Amino acid sequence: MPFDRSSGLLLHITSLPSYGGIGDFGPAAYQFADFLAAAKQKYWQVLPLSPVGYGNSPYAALSAFAGNPLLISLERLAEWGWIAGDHLANLPGKTGNVRFDEVYDTKLPLLHRAAENFLANHDSLGAHAAAQWQRFEDYCKANSSWLNDWAFYNVLRTKYKTGAWYAWPQDLARRQPEALAQVREEQGRELAIEQIIQFAFDEQWKDLRAYSLERGIRFIGDVAIFVSYDSADVWTHSGAFELNDDLTPVRVSGVPPDYFSWKGQRWGNPLYRWDALESQGFDWWVSRIQRAKELYDVIRLDHFRGFEAYWAIPSEDDTAVNGKWVKAPGAALFARLREALGELPFIAEDLGVITEEVDALREAFGMPGMRILQFGFGDRGSHNYLPHRYVPNTVVYTGTHDNDTTRGWWEHGASAEEKASLRTYLHPDVDGVVWAMIRAAATSVADMCLFPLQDILELGSEARMNTPSQPENNWGWRYQEGALRPEFAAQLAALMEMTDRDDYRDPQKEDPREEADPALAAQAR
């Protein structure tokens, strides 16, 4: 789907300076939406909003459908009357990077207390709570295809001290009806609390989206192609994945060896049984993308090339060396999604090993591809990432969450040859490398350009979100309260005006008949 000429900022919710030690849907999120509007941006891109597991990566989610409870604002729950404000006094503050262990220990118990209070006392908390209870009941019915299973999964994770589902007792790992019935009987209250927490997530997210939309801001969200082995999805739909009789993976995901890594990358996600999914009309994927469309206005498909062919690695191998390419039914899948859901507002993350077949699949469904400016200054083969090679149906980034910040890349990552090429191409002496890169993206023909907030603030490597080869100390960066200075918004807004990425419409080109009769005006043209 082509997009209008536009621009946006990339900032995950956890990176907001919210009270409680981690960014959430509280006041800081609304302040950031105001900043986006002042800067004449049209999009706010976030990383997956899913609950996270080991390593706190949003790309190693515990569910493809549920929301991350840590993103719920306790301040807003206090406003709703679910929890007394004095219970929030000892939470971590607004400053510093996310300390996930501390946040888990302090915030999750309060979320459960608030949900339990709502469950027990919703009929005595006033008219607002009564209306919320009715919406909660409607929410449970509308989301029954995944919500009940998520509640079971998370209650059992807690019972078995976050142990993976495949390490639970066999009757639970294999979802024996008698075992699940016993859990429902013994822990019905805990199951309801998990459902209420998901309801609170959706309520707060919808409020933030509505506020943002009033200011012309839409959300871009990521959908990762694969799901984690330890996830509610694999536990619930084991037949959709390549699992042995003992529930271990047959083959796992990754990417082949390349110039940067002789052993490739072994991601470890179980692979789909595409034949089984296709025989069921791709219903699981239809549900997944439908849920994503409920959360986001635009969906970025992570590792898009895996929809054409994926690297399949024997699960017993420790490296990706012995993997092989296996074809995927991407065209059939996207045709089914379009049939079931209508317009597909997709961005294809088409980085990595991209073949003519991958490009053909993307183009067949009108999806824009991605270009990363930082990648464009190496040898001649990298020039596809430079603006003179772009086509309009493109989304350009200065960098993504997996890159160093532009300042950090320039100071620590760029080679002497890359620096020389950048100076030749951009002449960055006037306003520095970072804004030269931002300006190059904005002035390009790409329909959409997206900038990490770290680049707008000209931050260095200390603000990097993720280093893919580094398993720890990722995902924790937060910007400092007060960092969104008006001059940054004004500078960005001026650039949007000059590059026609704002909402300006030339009155000399307006057809006065449009408002009275759009069909007549179209016919006249």
Number of C-alpha atoms within 10 A of each C-alpha: 14 15 18 14 20 22 28 26 24 23 22 24 22 25 25 28 28 27 20 24 26 30 28 27 24 22 17 19 21 16 13 16 23 17 18 25 21 16 25 26 27 25 26 24 24 20 20 24 28 22 22 21 18 12 14 18 19 20 23 24 28 26 24 28 24 24 24 20 22 26 21 26 24 27 21 17 20 16 11 17 18 23 22 14 14 8 12 17 9 9 17 19 14 20 17 17 20 25 14 16 9 14 17 13 11 17 22 15 12 16 24 17 16 23 26 21 16 24 16 12 14 20 14 10 15 12 11 12 18 16 12 17 18 10 14 18 13 12 18 18 12 11 15 12 13 19 21 16 16 26 23 22 26 20 21 21 15 10 11 14 9 14 13 18 22 18 11 15 12 13 12 19 17 18 14 11 11 11 15 15 13 11 17 15 9 11 14 15 14 20 22 20 22 24 24 25 22 23 24 22 21 18 16 19 20 15 13 17 19 14 15 23 16 10 17 16 22 20 20 24 24 22 22 19 17 21 24 21 25 21 23 26 23 24 22 17 10 18 14 21 24 20 20 11 8 9 16 13 19 17 23 26 24 23 23 23 17 13 7 7 10 12 16 18 20 23 16 22 20 26 25 22 15 18 12 14 17 17 9 11 15 20 16 16 16 19 17 16 19 16 15 20 17 11 20 20 17 21 21 25 20 18 17 25 26 24 19 21 18 22 22 24 28 19 19 10 13 13 21 26 19 15 23 16 14 11 14 18 14 19 16 13 20 20 15 18 21 14 12 14 14 10 11 19 18 24 27 22 21 21 14 11 10 13 12 8 12 19 16 13 18 25 15 12 16 17 24 27 23 22 26 20 23 25 18 19 24 19 11 8 9 13 16 16 20 20 20 10 12 20 14 15 22 22 26 29 25 25 23 21 19 13 21 25 29 31 22 21 18 20 13 12 17 19 14 11 12 18 17 13 16 21 15 11 13 14 13 15 9 8 10 13 20 22 20 19 21 21 18 19 26 29 16 20 21 26 21 26 27 25 24 25 19 27 23 19 16 17 18 18 18 11 22 24 24 20 15 11 8 8 12 12 14 17 22 20 24 26 23 15 14 8 10 17 11 13 10 15 20 15 12 23 20 14 19 23 14 12 17 16 23 20 15 9 9 7 8 7 7 10 14 12 13 12 10 10 10 13 11 11 14 11 7 9 6
